[in-house]
């Protein structure tokens, strides 16, 4: 009958016919044993299915063999946003062939996310972390710098030299791409249903949308833009769209920060008898199968989120091995995918 006892380095020493100290040297990559002995010890460890204890690994200076990723979003909403599934798939792809794992945690709030980083670093649970949704005044990045914890930011611009590097997509240019397209179609009253404005990428989009009316020749009071913040949920997207379409001078185009908001907005327009795109055009900053399958299919900015995650994981692996912060790197390019939800403004 199996005892359930954990295999120890003493067991490995007995199997390999060497001393316990030789096992420690061999498994921690330290000098003091021959390559033949090192391989014999490793083979014995594999045969006994031995796994190092986290605390012992930390004391020996060995790496944890895992990277961390914290999602600070309501757990119930994660299943509806394809972005996260694609990003996680990309991170896993960036770890392929390395024997490095990923430790994932869904945090309830910002305080739990900060405490998680402290616990992971103190407990030698991870060798570094990928951070998403950066803020302009970000307690997380300050904490990670204080801890000396390798990190990579998925953000909207390159980070300053000497700080944690980013894999970035230019959200300012992305927003301008959408607005230029809508302007070319004759739209002058454009609304924006956004995510939380504390996120840096959301704040950039809001600034660009609010500045849009000033770029129009002969702009009047009737040519206005408006941003309504939400928590990314379908319920909030529906409420924001209903408010916009119920006004006396409703917008001719609405831009949504993600696919969930856009599909919810499309449903409200149908419910209210507002035709898309004849009465209002709809654009999403996120692309997914969801918005390609609804009718009309929704025009969107398309990016390879799997590749974004892969690039972040590869950069973090390199950062863990580096002695100083590495330079930021661009993410995959964005393209505008024009579909049936946008049209010229009716005369």
N, C-alpha and C positions, 0 to 999 in steps of 0.2 A: 504494500500500500504506500502511495506517495506521501511523504512527510510535509511537503509544501515549504521546506526550508530553502532560503535563498542561497544560491551558490556564492561562495566567498573566494577571495584570492588564495586562501589556504588550499581550497579544493583544486584550484587551477595549478598551484605549485605542485601538489601531489600528482596530478595527472601528467604534468609536463616533466616532473622529475627535477625541479629546480627549487631554489629558495624563494621565500615569500618576497624578499627584497628584489630579487631578479624579476618576479612577476610585476611588481610595482614599476620598476624601471621600464620594462618592456611595454606595458599597457599605457603608460603615460608618455611614451616617446622620448624618454630620457636616456642619455648615454650611460654606459656601464655594463651593457650586455652585448654579445655578438648578434649579428643579424640572424644567424641560425637559431640562437636561443630565443630571440624576439619572435620569430615566426613560429617556433614550437609552442611558445606561450599563447600566442594569438590563436593557433589552431586548437589548443586545449580549451581556451575560453569559448570558442565557437561551438565545440563539441558539448560543452556544459551549458550552453545557452546563457552565458553570463552577461549581465548588464550592469554598468557602473552605477553606484548610488550617487545621486545628485550632489549631496554634501561632500562625499569623498572626492568626487570629480573636481569640485570647486577648490578643495584644499590642495589638490594636486596641480592646480593651475590649468587643467584641461578645459576645453570648450564644452559648452552644454549640448551642442549639436542640435539646436533648435533656434528659430527666430520667432518673435512674437508679433501678434496683430490683434489690436483691440478695436472693436466696433462699438462706438458710443451712439447707438440708435435703439429705438424701441424694438424689442425682439420680434413683436408681431408684424412689424413692417418689413423685416428683412427678406421674407419670402416673396414679397411682391416686387422688389427692386432687383432687376437682373444685374445691375451694375456690380453689386457685391459678389454674387456668384461668379461672374466673369472675372472680377479682380482676384478673388481667391484662387480660381483655377489658374490664372496667370502666375500668381505667386508660387503655387505648387509646381508649375511648369519650370519656373526659374530655379527651383531646387532639385530638379530631376537629375539623377545620377550622382548626387552629392552626399547622400545619407544624412542630410539635414532635414529635420522636421519643422512643422509650424505649430505653434501653440496659439490657439484662437480663443478669445474671450469676448462676450457681449456684455458691455458695462451698462449699468443703469443710469449713470450720470458722470459728470466730469471728475468729481472727487474719486469715484471708484476707478476710473481710468488712471488717474495719477497714482493711487495706492497700488494698483496692479503693477505699474512699472517699478515702483519701489520694491514690491514683493518679489517680482521676477528677478530683479538685479541682485537683491540681497540673497535670494535663495539659489542663485546661479541657475535659474530655470531657462533663460534664453541668452543668446550672445548679442542680440540686437533686435530692433523693432522697426516696423513700417508704420508710419503715421499718416492718417488721411484727414481731410477736412481741416486744414490749418486755419487758425485765426490770426488776425493782425497783431494781437497781443496774446500770445499763446503760452499759458502756464506749462503745458506739456513739454514744449521744446526747451524752456528754461530748466525744467526738472531733469530732462534727459541730458542736457549739457552739464548740469551740476553732478549728476551721477557718473558721467563719463561713459554713458551707454551708447554704443553705435546705433545710429538711426538714419532712416531715409524718409523724406516727406514726399507724398504724392500731392502736388500742389499746382499753382497757377503761374509760377515764374521761378527763375533760378534763385536760390537762397544766397545771402551774402557770403563772401569768402570767409572761411574759418568756421562756418556753422554747418549743421547737418545738411548734406546735399539733398536736392529734390530731383524727382523725375516729374517734369512739368509740362502742362498743356496751357497755352496762352488763352485764358478765358476772355480777356479783353478783346483780342482779335477774333475769337469765336463769336462773341456777341456782336461785334461790328459786322461780321460776315452775314449773320442773320438779319440785322437791321438794314444793311445795304440791299439785300435781296428783297425785303419787304418794301423798302422805299422805291425800288425799281418797279414794283408792282403797283405803285401809287398809294401805298398805305401811309397815312399821316397821323392817325390816332392808334397808337400801339400800347397795349397793356402787357404787364409782365407778372406772372404768378410764380413767385420765387420760393426758395427754401429759407432757412433761418439766416437773417442778415449778418449774424456774427461770423459765419463762415467766410473766409477770404474770397473764395471764388464767387460766392453769392453777392458779396458787397461790390465786387468788380462789375458783375453783370448789372446790378441795380444802378450803379453810377453811369454806365454806358447807356442804358435805356432812358434814364432821366435826362441825359444830355442830348438825346436824339432830336427832340423838337428844335433845338438850337441849330441843328445842321440843315434844317429845311429852308429853302428860299421862301421869302414872304410868309413866314410862319405867323399864325394868328392864335388867339385864345382857343380856337377850336382844335388846333393841332397840339394835342397834349399826350403825355405818356404817364403811366401810373404803374407802380410796383406794389403788389400785395404779398407780404411774407406768409409762409405756411410752414408746417412741420413735415412736408413731403407726403402727407397721407392723402388718400383718395377723398376722404371726407372734407379735409381742408381745401383740396383742389376744387371740389364741387361747390363748396360755399363761396370761394373766391370768384369762380366763374359765374355763378348765379348773380352775385352782386354786380359784376361788370356788365353782364348782359341785361340787367334790369334797369340800368341808368338811362337817363333821358338821351344822352349822346354816347351810346355804347361804342367801344373800340371796333375798328375794322379788322384788327389782327390781335391775337393773344399769343404770347410766347411763354411756354411753361418750362420750369427748371428740370423736370424729369419726366419719364414716360408715364409713371403712375398719375401724376397731375394732369398730363395732357389727355390721357384716355378718360379720366374723370371729367375733364372739361368738355370733351367731345360728347359724352353722355348727357351732360346738362344742356348743351346746345340743342341736341336732338329733343330732349324733354320739353324745352321751351319753344320749339318750332323755329329755331334760328338755324338757317342752312349753312353748312360748311362745304365748300368755301364761298358760296355765293354771297352770304351775309357777313361772315366773319372767317378769316383765315386762322389756322392753328399751326404752331411750330413747337417742336420739343427740342431741348438741349441734349436729350438722351435718346439714343436709338436702341431698339430691342425688337424681338419678334412680336411683342404685344402690339406695338404701334404700326407694325407692318401688316398685321392681320385684321385690324379693325377697318371699318369702312365709313368714310373714306380713310385710306392709309395716310398716316401723318408725316408731313415733312419734318426732317430732323437733322441735327448734326450727328454725324456718324464717326465714331472712333473705335479703335481696336482695344477694348478694355482688357482683354486677355493679355495682349502684348504689353499694355501699360503695367499690369501686375508683374509680368515676367521681367520687364526692365527694372522695376523697383527691387525685386528679389535679387537679381544679379548684382545691382549696385550695392545692395546691403551686404551681400556676401563679400564683395571686394572691400567695402568699408570696414567690415569686421577684421579683415587682415591688414588694413592700412594703419600707419602710425599717425596720420593727420586726416582732417576732413577732405574728402574727395570733391572735385567739381560737380556741380549739378549737370543733369543730362536731359535733353528734350524727350518728351514722350512721343507716341505715334501721332501722325498728322490727323487733323480733323477735316472732314469733307461734308458739304451740305448735300443731303439726299432729298431731292425735291419729289414730293408725292402729291396725292390728290387733295390734300387738305389746304392748299394755298392757291390763290388765284388773284388776278388783277382786281382792283377796286372797281365796282360797277359805276358807270357814269351816271 
